[in-house]
Amino acid sequence: MPIQPTANIWHNGQLIPWDKAQIHVMSHVIHYGSSVFEGIRCYTQPNGAGIFRLQEHMQRLIDSAKIYRMPLPYTADQLSATTIDVVEANGVVPCYIRPIAFRGYGETGVNPMKNPVEVYIVNYPWGKYVPGDDGADVCVSSWARLAPNTMPSLAKAGANYMNAQLIRMEAEINGYSEGIALDVNGYLSEGSGENLFLVRSGILYTTPLANSVLSGITRSSVITIARQLGVEVIEQALPRELLYICDEAFFTGTAAEVTHLRSVDRILVGDGTMGPITKAISDEFFGIVNGLKPDRYNWLTPVNVKVTETVGA
Ligand SMILES: Cc1ncc(COP(=O)(O)O)c(C=O)c1O
């Protein structure tokens, strides 16, 4: 889906028109992938709109920058307050919010430390990410996730998404909605842009951070919801073949939200329909984000925007 522009983008402290948010071809980020970013959703609610786990996303942006020795001149509080201003100024909800920080134009060469850090916050409408209304048909990728001590998986860095692109392109070319990557030791890791959950015999399993996954904010939300629902959650290394014999499986992510998996490598997950634990978690998640259930964990930051359009789930 082509990006639908909004009026303004925030750059280093001020709002600029969408079309003016441009960078030089010799910017460090273009050549060496030196960016860190976030993806955040703002949902419509019966009485307005709310941004999901804004502070946690901004903290992860700061953490990603810290890993790459990229000084960000803003705190998580400042970035959160600015994001509210941007969404309110543009007046588009529901929307996807993309804060990004990168090394800009200046020195040439791999070491980025003398290149300026540019920070932008963009928002725009965006709908469903993983295709498949009755569940997604996915595959195990032939590409492995980032090996430990190569590219840090806990940083949400632009460069990591070269690996993600290989996974996603291969999946789509072969007729699947998404690919699941194994880690370098052959254990399950995650989708190209989603964390992975499996249910077997009533227990919910997810892959731990040590298996080269991003520390997903939807992942942590789903773990909280599951425990609140009385479901036991275990984070442990998981073998690939558990995908083929589990009762239920789903992805989580800001883009994917909670997406049930119908099949993996053309093998049905359970009977292919959404299982009861996935359904209970999904109902609770969408109930909270859409404002139909109480925001019992204070996950939503209200924004003062008149809701004009409906996009996605
Ligand atoms: C590689 C990867 N894993 C997991 C996730 C899910 O993270 P979150 O729930 O914070 O969006 C994402 C999306 O940001 C991702 O790109």
The ligand as a Gaussian input file, in Angstrom:
#p B3LYP/6-31G(d) Opt

LIG

0 1
 C       12.014000      -8.228000      13.978000
 C       10.841000      -7.857000      14.801000
 N       10.453000      -8.662000      15.808000
 C        9.395000      -8.361000      16.573000
 C        8.661000      -7.212000      16.365000
 C        7.503000      -6.904000      17.251000
 O        7.824000      -5.848000      18.120000
 P        6.711000      -4.852000      18.660000
 O        5.647000      -5.679000      19.246000
 O        7.409000      -4.009000      19.656000
 O        6.241000      -4.069000      17.479000
 C        9.021000      -6.344000      15.344000
 C        8.292000      -5.100000      15.104000
 O        8.696000      -4.074000      15.547000
 C       10.137000      -6.665000      14.538000
 O       10.514000      -5.868000      13.539000

